[in-house]
């Protein structure tokens, strides 16, 4: 395939997690609160977001190994090597992170404090999407 894509970050994660070894594997494993700092040019795109709302945050895991094709799940050397498409590993050809969070606070219209985010400080944010309820609302 020779198709390429241009992805423009909409913001950046601000987190106390500075190194990969500090980060939990999943948000429910004691991930800390973090801030999503959106570029001010996306203020209108964020205008209807509200505290309490659940979001899917898509990130570009910029410190991932894009050459990885197989990994030991959860970085456990005792686990059998597994194809990355069968894992949630950050190491993969296109390291897109998907994180479900809840908005705790919105400041200045472009800063969102969220619960339990396992992304590292400085991780580029690619997109935000609302979590749909069971009826598919929104």
N, C-alpha and C positions, 0 to 999 in steps of 0.2 A: 504494500500500500504506500502511496506517495502523498497522501493528503496530510496537510499540516494544519494546526489550529493556533490561533492567537488567543490567549487567555489573559485578560487584564485584571489584576487584583483590585478588589474594591476596598480593601483595608488590610489590617494586620491584627494579630492576636497579641495582647499584652497579658503575660502570665508569669507567675513566680517560677514556673518550670523553665529552666535555662538549658538543661542537657537531657539528651534522650534517656539516659539511665535514671533520671528523676521521674520520668513520666510513667503513670500507670498505663497498662495495656488498654483499658477501657474506662470510660467516664465513671462507671459505678464502682470502681476500685479506688475510691478516695481521691478522685481528681479535684483540684482546687477550683475556686471561682476564678474567673478571668474577665478581662475587658476585650470587647471587639471594638477596635477603633476604625471606623469607616472613613474613607476619604470624604471631605466635605462636599465634593461634587455629587455624592450619592445621598445627600440629605433628603431630597424629595422621594427617592426610592424607599427610604426608611421611615417616612412620615407616619405610616399607619401601624407601625409596630408598637406593641404595648407591653408593659411590665406584666409578668405572669404568663405571657404567650410562649408556647413551645416552638422552637425553630430547629431546622436542620442547617448546620453550618458546614459548607463545603470549603475545604482548605487545600492548599498545595503544600504537601509535606516536603519542603525544600531540602531537608537534610537526609532524605531517603536514598537508598541505593537503587538507582533506576535500572541497573543491570541484573538485579536479582530475579531469578526465575523460580527458585525453590528456596525454602527457609525451614528452619526448625520452629514450629508454631510456639508462640509466646517466648521465643529466644531460649527454649529449653533444649540443650544439646542432646538430651535423652529422648526427645521426641523425634519421630522419623521425619526425614526431609519431605516437605509437602509443597506442591505447586502453589505459587503465591495467589492464584485466582481462587483457591480454596481456603484462604486465610484472610485475616484482617490486618496482616502485616503492613507497615508503612513502606517497606521495601518492595517495589513493584515497578513495572515499566512507566506507568502514569500514576504518580503517588498522590491521588486525590483522597483526602480525608473526609469522612462523613461523621458528624458529631451532632447528637441530639442534645439540645440544651434548653433551659428555660430562662427567659429574660427576667432579671431581678430588678434592674434599674436602667433608665435611659437618661443620659446626660448630654446636653447640648445638641440633641437630635441625631448625633452621629457616634456616640459612645454608648455601648451596651454592656452592662455588667451581667454576666451569665453564670449559672451554676455549673459545677462539674464539667470542666473542659480539659481534656488530656493533651491538647496541642501545646507545643513549645512557644515560648516568647519569641515574637518576630515572625511567626508562621503567617504567610500570606493567606488572606481570605479571598476565595473565588466567588462565592455566592451565598445568599441566605434564602431559605425557602420555609414557608410555614408548614408545621406538621398538620396534616389533615385529620379531622375527627372521623369517626366511624362512618358518618354519612357523606364524607367526601367534601364537606363544606370548604368554601374559599375557591 
